[in-house]
């Protein structure tokens, strides 16, 4: 249930960010290029926001074992924990998007590309 909530929140926050980016850049593009841009931006934004939330959730779990906040050791621990969490999400979490999320990405990209015209 928590994983579904994480994916839903990540997608819900990524949608307006991607829509703004696409509307600012795709106005003068032909329809095929606008669709490709919408697909790329929506996929990247959704994966980025969701992996960012996963990294913060991961970091919150390991915070009890990290050094005092804003020290050099803490900065290294924070950077490597977040980096490891993003990598773990890309390897283990991204395949969870594939069955339904990939079809939704095609449809949402088509919708965003159409609304920019």
Buried (B, 14 or more C-beta within 10 A) or exposed (E): EEEEEBBEEBBEBBBEBBBEBBEEBBEEBEEEEBBBBBBEBBBEBBBBBBBBBBBEEBBEEEEEEBEEEEEEEBEEBBEEBBEBBBEBBEEEBEEBBEEEBEEEBEEBBBEBBEEBE
